[in-house]
Amino acid sequence: RRFLSDFEAKYSRFKPDSTISQLNSTGTLVNPDQTTIDLLTLGQQLYRNTNGIFNLLVGEHLIARGYDADYSFVPKSEPATIPSPLEALTITPERITLSAGRIDLGGYGKGYLIDRLAEFLHAQGFHYFLINGGGDMYATSDHGTPITIYLEHPTAPGTYIAETTLKDQGFAASSTHKRRWKVSGKE
């Protein structure tokens, strides 16, 4: 629990004293730890690998749309243009600077955490486990047999639309069923 709590306290944009919130508000982190460097470098790599479709600097856009620390789901303004993390985010072992945008690790931070937790459990001698992070998971096996998981129907809770098996693999899924809101009568 401490492992998970420490990660959330450090990397959640919803926590006002987190490392990510500090970087978002001041634009600078001096002597960042290796995990912060790894997470932000991974975000830049995901931006490159997707030709800019994935962008970790969507925080300002999400807040403008109402996905803020209070979960108000009330739009506050017209969203700003989302900057390139290759231009707005500079990462060195001595300093991280953010010149535009706001970081949100939600698109990959939980998956990164689940991978680290799986590594930790393996290192502690656990061979068979399932980590369920609510849409993001990792499964080893049930004593060598793959674990079957079911993908919930996005509009009919309690029913599933597909199943798959996992063996020493991660899986992530998302839908608008769990997190959505209406603005001016539009969902």
C-alpha positions as CSV (number, residue, x, y, z in Angstrom):
1,R,0.0,0.0,0.0
2,R,2.8,2.4,0.8
3,F,4.4,1.8,-2.6
4,L,1.1,2.8,-4.3
5,S,0.4,5.7,-1.9
6,D,3.9,7.1,-2.4
7,F,3.6,6.9,-6.2
8,E,0.2,8.7,-6.2
9,A,1.4,11.3,-3.7
10,K,4.4,12.1,-5.9
11,Y,2.9,11.9,-9.5
12,S,-0.8,12.8,-9.3
13,R,-1.7,16.1,-10.8
14,F,-4.6,16.1,-8.4
15,K,-2.4,16.3,-5.3
16,P,-1.3,20.0,-4.8
17,D,2.0,19.1,-3.2
18,S,3.0,16.4,-5.7
19,T,6.2,16.5,-7.8
20,I,4.1,16.9,-10.9
21,S,2.0,19.7,-9.4
22,Q,5.2,21.5,-8.4
23,L,6.5,21.2,-12.0
24,N,3.2,22.3,-13.4
25,S,3.1,25.4,-11.2
26,T,6.7,26.5,-11.1
27,G,8.0,25.1,-14.4
28,T,11.2,23.7,-12.8
29,L,12.4,20.7,-10.8
30,V,16.0,20.8,-9.6
31,N,17.8,17.4,-9.1
32,P,14.8,15.3,-10.1
33,D,14.8,11.6,-9.0
34,Q,15.3,8.9,-11.6
35,T,11.7,7.7,-11.6
36,T,10.5,11.3,-12.5
37,I,13.0,11.4,-15.3
38,D,12.0,8.0,-16.5
39,L,8.3,8.8,-16.5
40,L,8.7,12.1,-18.3
41,T,11.1,10.6,-20.8
42,L,8.6,7.8,-21.5
43,G,5.9,10.4,-22.1
44,Q,8.1,12.1,-24.7
45,Q,8.8,8.7,-26.3
46,L,5.1,7.9,-26.5
47,Y,4.6,11.3,-28.2
48,R,7.3,10.4,-30.8
49,N,6.0,6.8,-31.3
50,T,2.5,8.0,-32.0
51,N,3.5,11.0,-34.2
52,G,2.0,13.4,-31.6
53,I,-1.3,11.6,-31.0
54,F,-0.4,10.8,-27.4
55,N,0.7,13.9,-25.4
56,L,1.4,14.1,-21.7
57,L,0.9,17.9,-21.7
58,V,-2.9,17.6,-21.8
59,G,-3.3,18.6,-18.2
60,E,-4.3,22.2,-18.9
61,H,-6.8,21.0,-21.5
62,L,-8.4,18.5,-19.1
63,I,-8.7,21.2,-16.4
64,A,-10.3,23.6,-18.9
65,R,-12.8,20.8,-19.8
66,G,-13.7,20.3,-16.1
67,Y,-11.6,17.3,-15.3
68,D,-9.9,19.1,-12.4
69,A,-8.7,18.2,-8.9
70,D,-12.2,18.7,-7.5
71,Y,-13.8,16.6,-10.2
72,S,-16.1,19.5,-10.8
73,F,-16.8,18.4,-14.4
74,V,-17.7,22.0,-15.1
75,P,-15.8,23.6,-18.1
76,K,-13.8,26.7,-17.0
77,S,-12.6,28.0,-20.3
78,E,-11.8,27.2,-23.9
79,P,-8.9,24.7,-23.8
80,A,-5.5,26.0,-24.8
81,T,-3.5,24.5,-27.6
82,I,-1.6,21.5,-26.4
83,P,2.2,22.1,-26.8
84,S,4.7,19.5,-28.0
85,P,6.5,17.8,-25.0
86,L,9.6,17.6,-27.2
87,E,9.7,21.4,-27.3
88,A,8.1,22.5,-24.0
89,L,9.7,19.8,-21.7
90,T,13.5,19.7,-21.2
91,I,14.8,16.8,-19.1
92,T,18.3,16.5,-17.7
93,P,19.6,14.8,-14.6
94,E,20.1,18.2,-13.0
95,R,16.9,20.0,-14.0
96,I,13.5,19.5,-15.6
97,T,11.9,22.5,-17.1
98,L,8.4,22.9,-18.5
99,S,7.8,26.1,-20.6
100,A,4.2,25.4,-21.7
101,G,1.3,23.1,-20.9
102,R,0.6,21.0,-17.8
103,I,1.7,17.5,-17.3
104,D,-0.9,14.7,-16.8
105,L,0.5,11.2,-16.4
106,G,-3.0,9.6,-16.5
107,G,-2.6,8.2,-20.0
108,Y,0.3,6.0,-18.9
109,G,1.3,6.6,-15.3
110,K,-1.0,3.9,-13.9
111,G,0.4,1.3,-16.4
112,Y,4.0,2.3,-15.5
113,L,3.1,1.9,-11.8
114,I,1.5,-1.5,-12.3
115,D,4.7,-2.6,-14.2
116,R,6.9,-1.5,-11.3
117,L,4.5,-3.2,-8.8
118,A,4.7,-6.4,-10.8
119,E,8.6,-6.2,-10.8
120,F,8.5,-5.6,-7.0
121,L,6.2,-8.6,-6.4
122,H,8.4,-10.8,-8.5
123,A,11.5,-9.6,-6.6
124,Q,9.7,-10.5,-3.3
125,G,9.3,-14.1,-4.6
126,F,5.6,-14.0,-5.6
127,H,5.0,-16.0,-8.8
128,Y,1.3,-16.0,-9.2
129,F,-0.7,-12.8,-9.0
130,L,-3.1,-10.4,-10.6
131,I,-2.9,-6.7,-10.2
132,N,-6.2,-4.9,-11.0
133,G,-5.8,-1.2,-11.2
134,G,-9.3,-0.5,-12.5
135,G,-8.9,-0.9,-16.3
136,D,-5.2,-1.4,-16.1
137,M,-3.9,-4.8,-14.9
138,Y,-1.1,-7.3,-15.0
139,A,-1.5,-11.0,-14.6
140,T,1.1,-13.7,-14.2
141,S,-0.8,-17.0,-14.2
142,D,-2.8,-19.4,-12.1
143,H,0.0,-21.8,-11.4
144,G,1.0,-21.9,-15.1
145,T,-2.5,-21.5,-16.6
146,P,-3.4,-18.2,-18.2
147,I,-5.9,-16.0,-16.3
148,T,-9.2,-15.3,-18.0
149,I,-10.4,-11.7,-17.9
150,Y,-13.7,-10.2,-19.1
151,L,-14.1,-6.9,-20.8
152,E,-17.2,-5.1,-19.4
153,H,-19.8,-3.8,-21.8
154,P,-19.4,0.0,-21.9
155,T,-23.1,0.8,-21.5
156,A,-24.4,-2.3,-19.7
157,P,-22.6,-2.8,-16.4
158,G,-22.4,-6.4,-15.2
159,T,-22.3,-7.8,-18.7
160,Y,-19.2,-8.4,-20.8
161,I,-18.5,-8.0,-24.5
162,A,-15.3,-10.1,-24.8
163,E,-12.9,-12.2,-22.9
164,T,-9.2,-12.8,-23.2
165,T,-6.4,-14.6,-21.3
166,L,-3.3,-13.1,-19.8
167,K,-0.1,-14.9,-18.8
168,D,2.8,-12.6,-17.7
169,Q,1.1,-9.7,-19.5
170,G,-0.5,-6.4,-19.0
171,F,-3.8,-5.2,-20.3
172,A,-5.5,-1.8,-20.4
173,A,-9.0,-0.8,-21.3
174,S,-11.1,2.4,-21.1
175,S,-14.5,3.7,-22.0
176,T,-16.6,6.8,-21.5
177,H,-19.0,4.8,-19.3
178,K,-17.2,5.4,-16.0
179,R,-16.0,9.0,-16.6
180,R,-18.2,11.4,-18.5
181,W,-20.2,14.6,-18.0
182,K,-22.6,16.9,-19.8
183,V,-22.0,20.5,-20.8
184,S,-24.8,22.6,-22.3
185,G,-26.9,19.4,-22.7
186,K,-24.1,17.6,-24.6
187,E,-22.3,14.6,-23.3
